[in-house]
Amino acid sequence: MSNGFFSVPNPVNEPVLDYRKGSPERSEVLAVYKEMYANPVTVPLYIGEEKISTEKRAKMAPPHDHQHSLGMYSLAEKIHIDKAITTALKAKNTWENMSFEHRAAIFLKAADLIAGPYRAKINAATMLAQSKNIFQAEIDAACEFADFLRFNVAFAADIYTQQPIQGNGVINRLEYRALEGFVYAVTPFNFTAIAGNLCAAPALMGNVIVWKPSDHQMFSAKVIMDIFEEAGVPPGVVNLISGDPVLISNTVLAHPNFAGLHFTGSTEVFKSLWKQIGNNLSTYQNYPRIVGETGGKDFIFAHHTADISTVVTAITRGGYEFQGQKCSAASRIYLPASIADAVISGVIENIKSFTIGSPEDMSNFITAVIHERSFDKLVRYIEQAKKDTDVEVLAGGTYDKSTGYFVNPTLLKTTNPQYTTMETELFGPVVTVYVYEDSEWDATLELVNTTSEYGLTGAIIAQDRAFIEKASGKLRHAAGNFYINDKPSGAVVGQQPFGGSRASGTNDKAGSALNLLRWVSPRLIKETLVPATDYRYPCMD
Ligand code: NAD
Protein backbone atom coordinates (compact mmCIF):
# COMPACT_ATOMS: atom_id res chain seq x y z
CA MET A 1 0.00 0.00 0.00
CA SER A 2 1.50 3.35 -1.00
CA ASN A 3 0.31 6.67 0.45
CA GLY A 4 1.66 8.86 -2.30
CA PHE A 5 1.88 9.11 -6.07
CA PHE A 6 5.58 8.62 -6.64
CA SER A 7 7.60 9.70 -9.63
CA VAL A 8 10.47 7.75 -11.13
CA PRO A 9 13.90 9.08 -12.13
CA ASN A 10 14.23 10.75 -15.53
CA PRO A 11 16.27 8.27 -17.57
CA VAL A 12 19.49 9.40 -19.24
CA ASN A 13 21.52 7.25 -21.65
CA GLU A 14 24.50 5.68 -19.90
CA PRO A 15 27.69 7.42 -21.15
CA VAL A 16 29.95 5.18 -23.26
CA LEU A 17 33.44 4.93 -21.73
CA ASP A 18 36.51 5.28 -23.97
CA TYR A 19 38.85 2.49 -22.81
CA ARG A 20 41.80 4.55 -24.03
CA LYS A 21 45.31 3.36 -23.18
CA GLY A 22 46.06 4.19 -19.55
CA SER A 23 42.40 4.64 -18.55
CA PRO A 24 41.23 2.94 -15.33
CA GLU A 25 38.30 1.27 -17.13
CA ARG A 26 40.71 -0.34 -19.60
CA SER A 27 42.94 -1.85 -16.91
CA GLU A 28 39.93 -3.02 -14.94
CA VAL A 29 38.17 -4.78 -17.81
CA LEU A 30 41.41 -6.45 -18.96
CA ALA A 31 42.12 -7.71 -15.44
CA VAL A 32 38.61 -9.18 -15.17
CA TYR A 33 38.91 -10.66 -18.68
CA LYS A 34 42.15 -12.44 -17.67
CA GLU A 35 40.66 -13.68 -14.44
CA MET A 36 37.54 -15.02 -16.15
CA TYR A 37 39.64 -16.62 -18.90
CA ALA A 38 41.77 -18.46 -16.36
CA ASN A 39 39.01 -19.63 -14.00
CA PRO A 40 36.40 -21.86 -15.61
CA VAL A 41 32.90 -21.76 -14.13
CA THR A 42 29.85 -23.97 -14.18
CA VAL A 43 26.59 -22.23 -15.08
CA PRO A 44 23.71 -23.89 -13.26
CA LEU A 45 20.01 -23.81 -14.04
CA TYR A 46 18.38 -21.09 -11.95
CA ILE A 47 15.04 -22.33 -10.70
CA GLY A 48 13.64 -20.26 -7.85
CA GLU A 49 16.14 -20.37 -5.00
CA GLU A 50 17.86 -23.42 -6.43
CA LYS A 51 20.94 -23.39 -8.62
CA ILE A 52 21.05 -26.80 -10.19
CA SER A 53 24.23 -28.04 -11.84
CA THR A 54 23.09 -30.96 -13.94
CA GLU A 55 25.16 -34.01 -14.78
CA LYS A 56 24.75 -33.40 -18.50
CA ARG A 57 26.69 -30.28 -19.43
CA ALA A 58 28.13 -28.56 -22.47
CA LYS A 59 31.37 -26.64 -22.88
CA MET A 60 31.65 -22.87 -23.20
CA ALA A 61 34.52 -21.54 -25.32
CA PRO A 62 35.48 -18.11 -26.64
CA PRO A 63 34.79 -18.06 -30.41
CA HIS A 64 38.22 -16.46 -30.96
CA ASP A 65 39.94 -19.24 -29.00
CA HIS A 66 37.70 -22.26 -29.38
CA GLN A 67 40.01 -24.85 -27.83
CA HIS A 68 39.99 -23.00 -24.53
CA SER A 69 37.35 -23.83 -21.93
CA LEU A 70 35.51 -21.12 -20.04
CA GLY A 71 33.68 -23.87 -18.17
CA MET A 72 30.43 -25.75 -18.61
CA TYR A 73 26.74 -24.91 -18.63
CA SER A 74 23.97 -27.19 -17.48
CA LEU A 75 21.60 -29.00 -19.82
CA ALA A 76 18.05 -29.20 -18.55
CA GLU A 77 15.93 -32.34 -18.63
CA LYS A 78 12.15 -32.24 -18.89
CA ILE A 79 11.82 -32.46 -15.11
CA HIS A 80 13.78 -29.20 -14.72
CA ILE A 81 11.70 -27.39 -17.32
CA ASP A 82 8.48 -28.45 -15.60
CA LYS A 83 9.93 -27.32 -12.30
CA ALA A 84 10.92 -23.92 -13.70
CA ILE A 85 7.35 -23.36 -14.90
CA THR A 86 5.83 -24.42 -11.56
CA THR A 87 8.31 -22.27 -9.66
CA ALA A 88 7.58 -19.23 -11.84
CA LEU A 89 3.85 -19.67 -11.31
CA LYS A 90 4.35 -19.96 -7.54
CA ALA A 91 6.29 -16.67 -7.48
CA LYS A 92 3.65 -14.90 -9.57
CA ASN A 93 1.13 -13.78 -6.99
CA THR A 94 3.61 -12.06 -4.68
CA TRP A 95 5.52 -10.47 -7.56
CA GLU A 96 2.54 -9.02 -9.39
CA ASN A 97 1.18 -7.68 -6.11
CA MET A 98 4.41 -5.90 -5.21
CA SER A 99 3.97 -2.13 -5.60
CA PHE A 100 5.38 -0.73 -8.82
CA GLU A 101 7.85 1.52 -6.99
CA HIS A 102 9.49 -1.55 -5.47
CA ARG A 103 9.58 -3.57 -8.71
CA ALA A 104 11.00 -0.47 -10.38
CA ALA A 105 13.59 0.03 -7.64
CA ILE A 106 14.86 -3.52 -8.16
CA PHE A 107 15.48 -2.95 -11.88
CA LEU A 108 16.90 0.54 -11.31
CA LYS A 109 19.33 -1.03 -8.87
CA ALA A 110 20.21 -3.65 -11.50
CA ALA A 111 20.97 -0.80 -13.93
CA ASP A 112 23.24 0.90 -11.41
CA LEU A 113 25.02 -2.40 -10.71
CA ILE A 114 25.62 -2.82 -14.45
CA ALA A 115 26.89 0.73 -14.87
CA GLY A 116 29.01 0.46 -11.71
CA PRO A 117 30.41 -2.57 -9.90
CA TYR A 118 29.43 -5.11 -12.61
CA ARG A 119 30.48 -3.04 -15.62
CA ALA A 120 33.87 -4.69 -16.13
CA LYS A 121 32.44 -8.13 -15.41
CA ILE A 122 29.53 -7.98 -17.86
CA ASN A 123 31.77 -6.43 -20.54
CA ALA A 124 34.56 -8.98 -20.06
CA ALA A 125 32.04 -11.85 -20.09
CA THR A 126 30.59 -10.50 -23.37
CA MET A 127 34.09 -10.19 -24.88
CA LEU A 128 34.79 -13.80 -23.96
CA ALA A 129 31.43 -15.38 -24.74
CA GLN A 130 30.49 -13.52 -27.91
CA SER A 131 33.90 -12.20 -29.10
CA LYS A 132 32.93 -8.54 -28.95
CA ASN A 133 35.72 -5.99 -28.91
CA ILE A 134 35.58 -3.71 -25.88
CA PHE A 135 33.76 -0.91 -27.70
CA GLN A 136 31.04 -3.27 -28.91
CA ALA A 137 30.80 -4.93 -25.47
CA GLU A 138 30.52 -1.52 -23.76
CA ILE A 139 27.71 -0.20 -25.99
CA ASP A 140 25.81 -3.48 -25.59
CA ALA A 141 26.35 -5.15 -22.23
CA ALA A 142 26.96 -2.07 -20.10
CA CYS A 143 25.21 0.86 -21.77
CA GLU A 144 22.28 -0.60 -23.69
CA PHE A 145 21.40 -2.99 -20.89
CA ALA A 146 21.41 -0.22 -18.26
CA ASP A 147 19.43 2.00 -20.66
CA PHE A 148 16.77 -0.66 -21.22
CA LEU A 149 16.25 -1.06 -17.48
CA ARG A 150 16.13 2.67 -16.69
CA PHE A 151 14.00 3.77 -19.66
CA ASN A 152 11.57 0.90 -19.17
CA VAL A 153 10.83 2.13 -15.65
CA ALA A 154 9.94 5.57 -17.03
CA PHE A 155 7.85 4.06 -19.86
CA ALA A 156 6.00 1.81 -17.42
CA ALA A 157 5.22 4.79 -15.19
CA ASP A 158 3.83 6.62 -18.26
CA ILE A 159 1.68 3.63 -19.17
CA TYR A 160 0.26 3.37 -15.65
CA THR A 161 -0.61 7.07 -15.80
CA GLN A 162 -2.81 6.59 -18.89
CA GLN A 163 -6.31 6.49 -17.39
CA PRO A 164 -9.84 6.78 -18.77
CA ILE A 165 -11.92 9.91 -18.18
CA GLN A 166 -14.17 9.95 -15.15
CA GLY A 167 -17.96 9.95 -15.51
CA ASN A 168 -20.70 11.63 -13.54
CA GLY A 169 -21.04 9.69 -10.28
CA VAL A 170 -18.61 7.09 -11.57
CA ILE A 171 -14.92 6.40 -10.97
CA ASN A 172 -13.08 4.65 -13.82
CA ARG A 173 -9.72 2.99 -13.28
CA LEU A 174 -7.51 1.11 -15.68
CA GLU A 175 -5.36 -1.44 -13.90
CA TYR A 176 -2.44 -2.73 -15.97
CA ARG A 177 -2.41 -6.35 -14.85
CA ALA A 178 0.45 -8.68 -15.62
CA LEU A 179 -0.48 -11.49 -18.02
CA GLU A 180 -2.23 -14.45 -16.45
CA GLY A 181 0.41 -17.18 -16.59
CA PHE A 182 4.13 -16.99 -17.33
CA VAL A 183 6.23 -15.47 -20.12
CA TYR A 184 8.76 -17.52 -22.11
CA ALA A 185 11.84 -15.47 -23.09
CA VAL A 186 14.01 -16.97 -25.86
CA THR A 187 17.10 -14.91 -26.58
CA PRO A 188 19.86 -14.71 -29.22
CA PHE A 189 23.63 -14.81 -28.84
CA ASN A 190 24.45 -11.43 -30.24
CA PHE A 191 23.38 -8.91 -27.58
CA THR A 192 23.80 -9.39 -23.85
CA ALA A 193 21.45 -6.41 -23.41
CA ILE A 194 18.69 -8.08 -25.46
CA ALA A 195 19.04 -11.26 -23.41
CA GLY A 196 18.60 -9.32 -20.18
CA ASN A 197 15.85 -7.05 -21.48
CA LEU A 198 13.70 -9.85 -22.85
CA CYS A 199 13.40 -11.09 -19.26
CA ALA A 200 13.42 -7.73 -17.47
CA ALA A 201 10.81 -5.90 -19.58
CA PRO A 202 7.93 -8.33 -18.92
CA ALA A 203 9.15 -8.86 -15.33
CA LEU A 204 8.98 -5.12 -14.64
CA MET A 205 5.31 -5.22 -15.65
CA GLY A 206 4.70 -7.92 -13.01
CA ASN A 207 5.22 -11.05 -15.07
CA VAL A 208 7.21 -14.16 -14.16
CA ILE A 209 9.66 -15.59 -16.67
CA VAL A 210 11.11 -18.84 -17.93
CA TRP A 211 14.25 -17.80 -19.81
CA LYS A 212 16.05 -19.86 -22.42
CA PRO A 213 19.29 -18.10 -23.43
CA SER A 214 21.32 -18.96 -26.51
CA ASP A 215 23.91 -21.73 -26.03
CA HIS A 216 26.44 -19.18 -27.28
CA GLN A 217 25.69 -16.54 -24.67
CA MET A 218 25.68 -18.74 -21.56
CA PHE A 219 28.85 -17.30 -20.08
CA SER A 220 27.46 -13.74 -20.02
CA ALA A 221 23.96 -15.03 -19.14
CA LYS A 222 25.39 -16.09 -15.78
CA VAL A 223 26.47 -12.51 -15.07
CA ILE A 224 22.94 -11.30 -15.87
CA MET A 225 21.51 -13.75 -13.31
CA ASP A 226 24.11 -12.66 -10.73
CA ILE A 227 23.06 -9.02 -11.27
CA PHE A 228 19.34 -9.80 -11.04
CA GLU A 229 19.97 -11.69 -7.81
CA GLU A 230 22.04 -8.91 -6.25
CA ALA A 231 19.50 -6.29 -7.34
CA GLY A 232 16.80 -8.18 -5.43
CA VAL A 233 14.74 -9.83 -8.18
CA PRO A 234 12.92 -12.37 -5.98
CA PRO A 235 13.62 -16.08 -6.58
CA GLY A 236 11.27 -17.59 -9.15
CA VAL A 237 10.63 -14.35 -11.05
CA VAL A 238 13.31 -15.08 -13.67
CA ASN A 239 14.18 -18.77 -14.07
CA LEU A 240 17.02 -19.73 -16.40
CA ILE A 241 16.77 -23.00 -18.28
CA SER A 242 19.47 -23.96 -20.78
CA GLY A 243 19.79 -26.96 -23.05
CA ASP A 244 18.05 -28.51 -26.01
CA PRO A 245 15.87 -25.71 -27.47
CA VAL A 246 13.38 -28.14 -28.98
CA LEU A 247 12.81 -30.03 -25.71
CA ILE A 248 12.51 -26.78 -23.77
CA SER A 249 10.12 -25.16 -26.26
CA ASN A 250 8.00 -28.29 -26.61
CA THR A 251 7.55 -28.46 -22.85
CA VAL A 252 6.96 -24.75 -22.29
CA LEU A 253 4.59 -24.24 -25.21
CA ALA A 254 2.45 -27.20 -24.18
CA HIS A 255 1.69 -25.66 -20.78
CA PRO A 256 -1.84 -24.26 -20.28
CA ASN A 257 -0.45 -21.22 -18.40
CA PHE A 258 1.94 -20.19 -21.16
CA ALA A 259 0.92 -16.55 -21.60
CA GLY A 260 3.48 -14.97 -23.90
CA LEU A 261 6.60 -15.46 -26.00
CA HIS A 262 9.31 -12.79 -25.93
CA PHE A 263 11.64 -13.90 -28.71
CA THR A 264 14.63 -12.46 -30.52
CA GLY A 265 16.52 -14.61 -33.00
CA SER A 266 16.23 -15.93 -36.51
CA THR A 267 13.06 -15.70 -38.60
CA GLU A 268 12.98 -19.44 -39.17
CA VAL A 269 12.93 -20.31 -35.45
CA PHE A 270 10.33 -17.61 -34.72
CA LYS A 271 8.01 -18.91 -37.42
CA SER A 272 8.31 -22.45 -36.08
CA LEU A 273 7.49 -21.32 -32.53
CA TRP A 274 4.51 -19.29 -33.77
CA LYS A 275 3.16 -22.34 -35.61
CA GLN A 276 3.61 -24.47 -32.52
CA ILE A 277 1.70 -21.92 -30.43
CA GLY A 278 -1.07 -21.90 -33.06
CA ASN A 279 -1.32 -25.67 -32.92
CA ASN A 280 -1.60 -25.61 -29.12
CA LEU A 281 -4.12 -22.77 -28.98
CA SER A 282 -6.93 -24.82 -27.46
CA THR A 283 -4.58 -25.86 -24.63
CA TYR A 284 -4.10 -22.35 -23.31
CA GLN A 285 -6.06 -20.47 -20.69
CA ASN A 286 -5.46 -17.19 -22.63
CA TYR A 287 -4.46 -16.18 -26.13
CA PRO A 288 -0.67 -15.88 -25.73
CA ARG A 289 1.10 -12.66 -26.65
CA ILE A 290 3.70 -13.25 -29.34
CA VAL A 291 6.52 -10.74 -29.66
CA GLY A 292 9.39 -11.60 -31.97
CA GLU A 293 12.24 -9.53 -33.38
CA THR A 294 14.00 -11.52 -36.05
CA GLY A 295 16.32 -11.38 -39.07
CA GLY A 296 17.22 -8.62 -41.47
CA LYS A 297 18.82 -7.93 -44.83
CA ASP A 298 19.59 -4.32 -44.16
CA PHE A 299 20.44 -1.88 -46.91
CA ILE A 300 22.35 1.29 -47.61
CA PHE A 301 21.17 3.19 -50.67
CA ALA A 302 23.48 6.01 -51.79
CA HIS A 303 22.22 8.74 -54.12
CA HIS A 304 24.63 10.48 -56.52
CA THR A 305 24.44 13.58 -54.29
CA ALA A 306 25.78 11.59 -51.33
CA ASP A 307 28.94 12.64 -49.55
CA ILE A 308 31.46 9.91 -50.41
CA SER A 309 33.16 9.65 -47.04
CA THR A 310 29.75 9.41 -45.32
CA VAL A 311 28.91 6.40 -47.52
CA VAL A 312 32.33 4.79 -46.97
CA THR A 313 32.06 5.12 -43.18
CA ALA A 314 28.44 3.93 -43.11
CA ILE A 315 29.37 0.78 -45.05
CA THR A 316 32.52 0.16 -43.02
CA ARG A 317 30.91 0.55 -39.63
CA GLY A 318 27.42 -0.60 -40.55
CA GLY A 319 28.65 -3.68 -42.40
CA TYR A 320 31.60 -4.92 -40.39
CA GLU A 321 31.25 -3.84 -36.76
CA PHE A 322 30.92 -6.95 -34.57
CA GLN A 323 31.76 -9.01 -37.67
CA GLY A 324 28.42 -8.08 -39.26
CA GLN A 325 26.55 -10.02 -36.57
CA LYS A 326 23.98 -7.37 -35.75
CA CYS A 327 20.45 -7.86 -36.98
CA SER A 328 20.78 -4.27 -38.21
CA ALA A 329 24.12 -4.74 -40.01
CA ALA A 330 24.24 -3.33 -43.54
CA SER A 331 24.76 -6.18 -45.97
CA ARG A 332 23.32 -5.00 -49.31
CA ILE A 333 24.56 -1.75 -50.75
CA TYR A 334 23.24 0.21 -53.73
CA LEU A 335 25.76 2.64 -55.22
CA PRO A 336 25.28 5.07 -58.12
CA ALA A 337 27.82 4.57 -60.92
CA SER A 338 29.23 8.11 -60.66
CA ILE A 339 30.58 7.60 -57.13
CA ALA A 340 30.78 3.78 -56.94
CA ASP A 341 34.52 3.46 -57.64
CA ALA A 342 35.43 6.11 -55.09
CA VAL A 343 33.21 4.54 -52.43
CA ILE A 344 34.46 1.02 -53.13
CA SER A 345 38.12 2.01 -52.98
CA GLY A 346 37.46 3.86 -49.69
CA VAL A 347 35.83 0.76 -48.19
CA ILE A 348 38.66 -1.49 -49.42
CA GLU A 349 41.19 0.86 -47.89
CA ASN A 350 39.35 0.67 -44.57
CA ILE A 351 39.13 -3.11 -44.75
CA LYS A 352 42.89 -3.29 -45.33
CA SER A 353 43.43 -1.21 -42.21
CA PHE A 354 41.34 -3.56 -39.98
CA THR A 355 43.27 -5.51 -37.39
CA ILE A 356 41.82 -8.91 -36.62
CA GLY A 357 42.22 -11.15 -33.59
CA SER A 358 41.28 -11.59 -29.95
CA PRO A 359 39.25 -8.85 -28.22
CA GLU A 360 41.85 -8.97 -25.46
CA ASP A 361 44.06 -6.96 -27.84
CA MET A 362 42.10 -3.72 -27.82
CA SER A 363 43.52 -2.51 -31.11
CA ASN A 364 41.49 -5.17 -32.93
CA PHE A 365 38.42 -3.96 -34.81
CA ILE A 366 37.40 -7.43 -35.98
CA THR A 367 37.27 -10.63 -33.94
CA ALA A 368 35.77 -14.07 -34.56
CA VAL A 369 32.28 -15.06 -35.69
CA ILE A 370 30.17 -16.83 -33.12
CA HIS A 371 30.51 -20.53 -33.90
CA GLU A 372 31.65 -23.16 -36.36
CA ARG A 373 28.20 -23.44 -37.98
CA SER A 374 28.25 -19.74 -38.78
CA PHE A 375 31.89 -19.92 -39.97
CA ASP A 376 31.12 -22.85 -42.29
CA LYS A 377 28.00 -21.15 -43.67
CA LEU A 378 29.95 -17.96 -44.45
CA VAL A 379 32.72 -19.98 -46.12
CA ARG A 380 30.14 -21.73 -48.32
CA TYR A 381 28.76 -18.39 -49.56
CA ILE A 382 32.25 -16.94 -50.08
CA GLU A 383 33.43 -19.99 -52.04
CA GLN A 384 30.27 -19.95 -54.14
CA ALA A 385 30.82 -16.25 -54.89
CA LYS A 386 34.31 -17.06 -56.15
CA LYS A 387 32.75 -19.46 -58.68
CA ASP A 388 29.74 -17.40 -59.77
CA THR A 389 30.16 -15.23 -62.84
CA ASP A 390 27.81 -12.44 -61.77
CA VAL A 391 29.78 -11.58 -58.66
CA GLU A 392 33.39 -10.70 -57.87
CA VAL A 393 35.30 -10.68 -54.60
CA LEU A 394 36.76 -7.21 -54.11
CA ALA A 395 38.25 -7.71 -50.66
CA GLY A 396 38.61 -10.51 -48.11
CA GLY A 397 37.32 -13.91 -49.18
CA THR A 398 39.73 -15.66 -46.81
CA TYR A 399 39.18 -17.34 -43.45
CA ASP A 400 40.84 -19.50 -40.84
CA LYS A 401 39.29 -21.56 -38.06
CA SER A 402 42.44 -23.11 -36.61
CA THR A 403 42.39 -21.00 -33.40
CA GLY A 404 39.18 -19.04 -33.64
CA TYR A 405 36.36 -18.66 -36.17
CA PHE A 406 37.95 -15.84 -38.14
CA VAL A 407 36.39 -14.74 -41.41
CA ASN A 408 38.20 -11.84 -43.04
CA PRO A 409 35.85 -8.96 -43.85
CA THR A 410 34.67 -9.57 -47.37
CA LEU A 411 33.35 -7.18 -49.99
CA LEU A 412 31.48 -8.58 -52.99
CA LYS A 413 30.28 -6.73 -56.07
CA THR A 414 27.46 -8.17 -58.12
CA THR A 415 25.83 -7.28 -61.41
CA ASN A 416 22.72 -9.18 -60.34
CA PRO A 417 20.58 -7.26 -57.83
CA GLN A 418 18.86 -10.54 -56.92
CA TYR A 419 22.14 -12.36 -56.26
CA THR A 420 21.78 -14.63 -53.25
CA THR A 421 23.91 -12.46 -50.93
CA MET A 422 21.64 -9.48 -51.76
CA GLU A 423 18.65 -11.46 -50.43
CA THR A 424 19.79 -13.91 -47.76
CA GLU A 425 20.76 -12.98 -44.21
CA LEU A 426 24.32 -14.33 -43.75
CA PHE A 427 24.99 -12.78 -40.34
CA GLY A 428 28.70 -12.28 -40.86
CA PRO A 429 31.28 -9.85 -42.26
CA VAL A 430 30.17 -10.17 -45.89
CA VAL A 431 28.82 -7.10 -47.68
CA THR A 432 27.57 -7.06 -51.28
CA VAL A 433 27.51 -4.01 -53.53
CA TYR A 434 25.27 -3.47 -56.56
CA VAL A 435 26.02 -0.53 -58.84
CA TYR A 436 23.13 1.23 -60.60
CA GLU A 437 23.07 4.00 -63.22
CA ASP A 438 22.59 7.38 -61.53
CA SER A 439 19.46 8.10 -63.57
CA GLU A 440 17.90 4.76 -62.50
CA TRP A 441 17.58 5.70 -58.85
CA ASP A 442 13.81 5.53 -58.81
CA ALA A 443 13.64 2.01 -60.27
CA THR A 444 16.48 0.96 -57.98
CA LEU A 445 14.50 2.09 -54.93
CA GLU A 446 11.81 -0.31 -56.08
CA LEU A 447 14.45 -3.07 -56.11
CA VAL A 448 15.48 -2.17 -52.58
CA ASN A 449 11.87 -2.42 -51.49
CA THR A 450 11.17 -5.78 -53.10
CA THR A 451 14.44 -7.75 -53.05
CA SER A 452 14.33 -9.26 -49.58
CA GLU A 453 11.58 -10.67 -47.38
CA TYR A 454 12.79 -8.58 -44.43
CA GLY A 455 11.89 -5.10 -43.26
CA LEU A 456 14.24 -4.35 -40.38
CA THR A 457 16.68 -1.48 -41.01
CA GLY A 458 17.91 0.56 -43.94
CA ALA A 459 19.69 3.81 -44.73
CA ILE A 460 19.63 6.34 -47.52
CA ILE A 461 22.55 8.70 -48.03
CA ALA A 462 22.02 11.88 -50.07
CA GLN A 463 22.21 15.64 -49.93
CA ASP A 464 19.25 16.24 -52.24
CA ARG A 465 16.24 16.95 -50.01
CA ALA A 466 13.68 16.14 -52.71
CA PHE A 467 15.27 12.72 -53.14
CA ILE A 468 15.29 12.15 -49.38
CA GLU A 469 11.57 12.88 -49.21
CA LYS A 470 10.75 10.65 -52.17
CA ALA A 471 12.91 7.73 -50.99
CA SER A 472 11.54 7.96 -47.45
CA GLY A 473 8.04 7.55 -48.84
CA LYS A 474 8.88 4.82 -51.31
CA LEU A 475 10.72 2.77 -48.68
CA ARG A 476 8.04 3.31 -46.01
CA HIS A 477 7.58 -0.42 -45.40
CA ALA A 478 11.12 -1.54 -46.26
CA ALA A 479 12.52 -0.81 -42.80
CA GLY A 480 11.16 -0.40 -39.27
CA ASN A 481 14.28 1.65 -38.44
CA PHE A 482 15.07 4.02 -41.30
CA TYR A 483 18.20 6.15 -41.29
CA ILE A 484 19.07 9.24 -43.32
CA ASN A 485 22.77 10.01 -43.81
CA ASP A 486 23.87 7.41 -41.28
CA LYS A 487 24.56 3.69 -40.99
CA PRO A 488 21.49 1.52 -40.38
CA SER A 489 22.78 0.09 -37.08
CA GLY A 490 23.49 1.37 -33.57
CA ALA A 491 20.00 2.15 -32.24
CA VAL A 492 20.07 3.80 -28.82
CA VAL A 493 17.36 3.05 -26.24
CA GLY A 494 14.95 5.95 -25.80
CA GLN A 495 16.19 7.60 -29.00
CA GLN A 496 15.63 5.01 -31.74
CA PRO A 497 13.10 2.37 -30.57
CA PHE A 498 14.07 -0.76 -32.45
CA GLY A 499 12.25 -3.33 -34.58
CA GLY A 500 11.04 -4.19 -38.05
CA SER A 501 8.11 -5.77 -39.81
CA ARG A 502 7.64 -8.11 -42.78
CA ALA A 503 9.73 -11.25 -42.00
CA SER A 504 11.75 -9.24 -39.46
CA GLY A 505 9.24 -9.53 -36.67
CA THR A 506 6.22 -8.13 -34.94
CA ASN A 507 7.81 -4.66 -34.67
CA ASP A 508 6.97 -4.17 -31.02
CA LYS A 509 9.92 -1.79 -30.64
CA ALA A 510 12.23 -2.94 -27.87
CA GLY A 511 13.21 -0.02 -25.67
CA SER A 512 9.84 1.72 -25.87
CA ALA A 513 6.44 1.76 -24.18
CA LEU A 514 5.04 -0.18 -27.17
CA ASN A 515 6.94 -3.28 -26.08
CA LEU A 516 5.87 -2.99 -22.44
CA LEU A 517 2.21 -2.73 -23.50
CA ARG A 518 2.44 -6.28 -24.84
CA TRP A 519 3.12 -7.59 -21.33
CA VAL A 520 0.01 -6.25 -19.67
CA SER A 521 -3.64 -7.20 -19.81
CA PRO A 522 -5.58 -4.15 -18.65
CA ARG A 523 -8.54 -4.48 -16.33
CA LEU A 524 -11.11 -1.70 -16.35
CA ILE A 525 -12.67 -1.08 -12.97
CA LYS A 526 -15.84 1.02 -12.90
CA GLU A 527 -17.14 2.04 -9.50
CA THR A 528 -20.57 3.63 -9.25
CA LEU A 529 -20.84 5.93 -6.25
CA VAL A 530 -24.62 6.05 -5.87
CA PRO A 531 -25.95 3.06 -7.81
CA ALA A 532 -29.28 3.07 -9.62
CA THR A 533 -32.13 1.45 -7.71
CA ASP A 534 -34.83 1.51 -10.37
CA TYR A 535 -34.63 -0.12 -13.81
CA ARG A 536 -37.05 2.33 -15.52
CA TYR A 537 -35.87 5.12 -17.82
CA PRO A 538 -37.05 8.70 -17.01
CA CYS A 539 -38.90 8.81 -20.33
CA MET A 540 -41.12 5.99 -19.13
CA ASP A 541 -42.65 8.07 -16.29
P1 NAD B 1 18.74 -18.35 -33.43
O1 NAD B 1 17.41 -18.25 -34.05
O2 NAD B 1 19.66 -19.42 -33.86
O3 NAD B 1 18.57 -18.56 -31.84
C1 NAD B 1 17.75 -17.69 -31.08
C2 NAD B 1 17.24 -18.47 -29.88
O4 NAD B 1 16.33 -19.46 -30.35
C3 NAD B 1 18.34 -19.19 -29.11
O5 NAD B 1 18.06 -19.13 -27.73
C4 NAD B 1 18.22 -20.60 -29.64
O6 NAD B 1 18.72 -21.58 -28.75
C5 NAD B 1 16.72 -20.72 -29.81
N1 NAD B 1 16.35 -21.79 -30.75
C6 NAD B 1 17.05 -22.24 -31.80
N2 NAD B 1 16.39 -23.24 -32.41
C7 NAD B 1 15.24 -23.40 -31.73
C8 NAD B 1 14.13 -24.26 -31.85
N3 NAD B 1 14.05 -25.14 -32.84
N4 NAD B 1 13.13 -24.14 -30.95
C9 NAD B 1 13.20 -23.23 -29.97
N5 NAD B 1 14.21 -22.38 -29.79
C10 NAD B 1 15.22 -22.47 -30.66
O7 NAD B 1 19.43 -16.91 -33.54
P2 NAD B 1 20.89 -16.46 -33.11
O8 NAD B 1 21.89 -17.06 -34.03
O9 NAD B 1 21.10 -16.62 -31.64
O10 NAD B 1 20.78 -14.89 -33.37
C11 NAD B 1 20.91 -14.34 -34.65
C12 NAD B 1 19.55 -14.04 -35.26
O11 NAD B 1 18.84 -13.17 -34.41
C13 NAD B 1 19.69 -13.31 -36.59
O12 NAD B 1 18.72 -13.80 -37.48
C14 NAD B 1 19.40 -11.87 -36.20
O13 NAD B 1 18.94 -11.07 -37.28
C15 NAD B 1 18.38 -12.04 -35.14
N6 NAD B 1 18.32 -10.88 -34.26
C16 NAD B 1 17.30 -10.00 -34.44
C17 NAD B 1 17.21 -8.87 -33.64
C18 NAD B 1 16.09 -7.88 -33.83
O14 NAD B 1 15.90 -7.03 -32.95
N7 NAD B 1 15.35 -7.93 -34.93
C19 NAD B 1 18.18 -8.64 -32.67
C20 NAD B 1 19.20 -9.56 -32.50
C21 NAD B 1 19.26 -10.69 -33.30
Residues whose N, C-alpha, C, O or C-beta is under 5 A from the ligand:
A	BS01	NAD	V186 T187 P188 F189 K212 P213 S214 D215 P245 V246 S249 T264 G265 S266 T267 V269 E293 T294 G295 G296 C327 S504
